[in-house]
Amino acid sequence: MTLDGGDGVRLSALLAEPGAGQAPRAVVIALHGSGMRAGYFDNRAKPGLSLLELGSRLGYTVLAVDRPGYGASAAALPDGQDLAGQTATLGSALADFAGRRPVGAGFFLLAHSGGGRLALSTAAGDALPAPLIGLDLSGLGSAFAVTPDQLPGAGAPGAWRRHWGQLRLYPPEAFREGQRLVAPVPATEAGETLEWPRMYPELAGRVRVPVRFTFAEQEQWWRTDEEAERALLAPLAAPRAVVDRLPDAGHNISLGWAARTYHLRALAFLEECLLAHAAAPPTRPPAG
């Protein structure tokens, strides 16, 4: 489907909904990383690896969006948008979606790598048309494990091995499937990557929903040591923030054998967020 991102920008997206007549419990908004497309979350290399398929079977609507500068919006936004622009465009697109489809308990943002920056920026704002339930982020930290010249960007894809890790972590079909998902990184987005460690603390300080970070066993772009983990969690204003480690996985988790494991864990975190709302003690009106 396509969504109206405002100012003449249309965002393409993949949509999976629960069975006919079944209202969604919530909507999972899936945001891909830099240089990928929304199909990253619809892994068809082997049965059971697609987030869209799994989420819809569990009663959720899953909307995987081609971020601004990718897919249908690539022609209108050849250089992409900075993070503030992406946030505004995504907010308009989700308002369009909420006006056309039921959203259940609200939105849950599930994002990978560069898409996690957009998820955090969206969570830090107040422009969403439905309640925000929580965030689940993979392949994103706040301290680089590489030097600036090694980072991927426009015209510089970065080291192949850092994106994937060992080949055994992926079905052989994943690399053929992956060829149709790869897209150029828009120049504006690429240029802003270096600023992320500086941008993160301010954004994190305005995120007030539960957050879960996942690092693959063979994550090679971000520092994942204890010091880096403390620095990642410290700025968050979230009521709950956790870091998880995923064995037998490389950076591109949702394209690997570990995809189902990760997606189940992410949706379990969504279940925990919904449970916290359902079991919350009743609020009392102020005295007097």
Secondary structure, 3 states (H helix, E strand, C coil): CEEECCCCCEEEEEEECCCCCCCCCCEEEEECCCCCCHHHHCCCCCCCCCHHHHHHHCCCEEEEECCCCCHHHCCCCCCCCCHHHHHHHHHHHHHHHHCCCCCCCCEEEEEECHHHHHHHHHHHCCCCCCCEEEEEEECCCCCECCCHHHCCECCECCCHHHHHCCHHHCCCHHHHHHHCCCCCCCHHHHHHHCCHHHHHHHHHCCCCCCEEEEEEEECCCECCCHHHHHHHHCCCCCCCEEEEEEEEEECCHHHCCCHHHHHHHHHHHHHHHHHHHHCCCCCCCCCC
